């Protein structure tokens, strides 16, 4: 069983920055493919960013490319999402997700069903 706990959300003005963190349980975090998703009210959960188990491969949704950066620290069992130049349309609950099957060649997991474990979410609100 993998437990994920997000933190770092909050209220920020447009153009500002936030850094989300996701702490994971488990002894084999370095073998987890990780991702960030978000869900705005009345909308489906959507992909934001993904990172391979080593951190060497990263993938972003077009809507956040150039503004958001995903990273991980395997020694701390933590994945991060640095969000810069925030826009009101970035307002959502942000979730981290884990796929513990970290073997073979990495491919970016961009669909909800590709992840087995989810955190409880952290609210990000961007005011205009």
N, C-alpha and C positions, 0 to 999 in steps of 0.2 A: 504494500500500500504506500502510495506517495501522497504526502500532504504539501500543499502549496499555500503560502500566505503572502498576499500582496500588501504593499504599503507605499506611501508617498503621494497619494492623490490629494486633491484640494481644489481651491478656487484660485484662479490666476487671470490676469488681464490678457487680452489679445496681444500677441507679440512676446509674451513671457515664456518661461521655461519651468518644467517640472521633471523630476527624476523618479520613476517608479522602480521599486524593488520587488523581487519575488523570491522568498526563501523557501527552499525545498528540503524535505526530509529524504532519507534514504542514503545508503552507502555508495550507490553507484551513480550519483548525479552526473558524473563526467560521461556517462553513457546515455544521458537523456537528450533527445532533441527537444528544444524548448520553443515556445511561441508566445506572442501577445496578440490578443483579440480585443475588440471593443464592441459595446452594444449601446446604442442610443435609444431613448424611449420610442416605442412603436416600430423599431427597426430590428432586422435580424443581426445576429452576432457576425462581425466581419473581421477578417484577417488584417493584422497590422504589420507584424514582423516575425521572422523566424531565424533561429540560429542553430547551427550544428553542435554536436556534443563537444567538439574541440574548440568551438568559437571561430573556426577558420572560414566558415561559410555563413553568409547573412543574406537575408532576402526581405524586401519591403513591399508593401502595397504602394501603388503609384501615388496615392493621396498623401502619403507621409514621407516619401523618398526625398532625401536632402534636408529634412527637418528632424526626423527621429533617428536614433541610433540604438540598436540592440547590442548588448554585450553580456558577458557572463564571467563569473569568478568561480571556477570549480573548487578551489580551496575553501570557499565560503558557502558553497551550495546555493549560489544566488545568481539570478539573471536580472538584468537591468533594462530599462527603457528610458533613455534620455530624450526628452521632448522639447524641442526649441521652436521658436516662431509659432507658437500655438495660435490656433484660430477658433472662433466660436463653434465651427462645425466639428472640432475635435472633442467637443463635450460628449461624454459617454461614461459608462462603467467599463473599466479596463480589467481584463482577465489575463492571467498567465496560464499556460497549459504545458503539459509534459507528455511526451511519448517516450517511455523508458526503454524502448527497443533500439538501442544504439549500436547497430552493427552494420557492416557492409558499407556501401557507398551512400553518402548522405544525399537526400533530396529534400527540398524545402516543403514542409507540411503546411499547407495554406487552408485546409478545410477543417471544420470543427470535428468531424468524425475521425480525423487522423490522430487525434490526441485522446489519451485515456484518462488523464487527470487534469482537474481544473481547480483554481483557487476560488475564493469567495468574491473577488472583485474589489476594485477601489474606484471611487468616483472622481472623475476629473471634470471640472466645470470651467469653461473659458468665457469670460465676459467680454462684451464688445465695448 
